[in-house]
Amino acid sequence: MKIIQIVGWSKSGKTTFIKDLIPELEKKGRVATIKHLGDHDFNLEKGKDTTDFYEVGSTISVGIDVTKSVAAIRTNSLDEILRMLLNFGIDYTILEGFKTQMFSKIAIGDITVDNCVLSNPTVNDVISSLHLFEEYRPNNPKGKRH
């Protein structure tokens, strides 16, 4: 699973870029996205069964409707979520934010970050540069990303 990390300041265009990138990546394989919420807490809807199940201790609480599933997962470990996505057969995971993670990064806007491999690219630039992004390998004995 390739990790494509996108970073930039608030309102720099990260989300718009990701929304354009996803359909192109989907042509190559299954895509997942993980958004770093920073200081914003995501609120589960009060009074709903899936929220109640989560609040009383369920590790994973999932609601399924006719078109999708929504899950609340009792972890804030990026590594645990990445392992779950890898096991789910995801080919590309886009991380939005997580500036301190050491994956190869795409910088959007005027931000300077470590491990930047592309700065303000086009979607086509990213697609033609997928080799620059490492494969996620859990349980690497030295803790390094490849």
Secondary structure, 3 states (H helix, E strand, C coil): CEEEEEECCCCCCHHHHHHHHHHHHHCCCCEEEEECCCCCCCCCCCCCHHHHHHHCCCCEEEEECCCCEEEEECCCCHHHHHHHHHHCCCCEEEEECCCCCCCCEEECCCCCCCCEEEECCCHHHHHHCHHHCCECCCCCCCCCCC
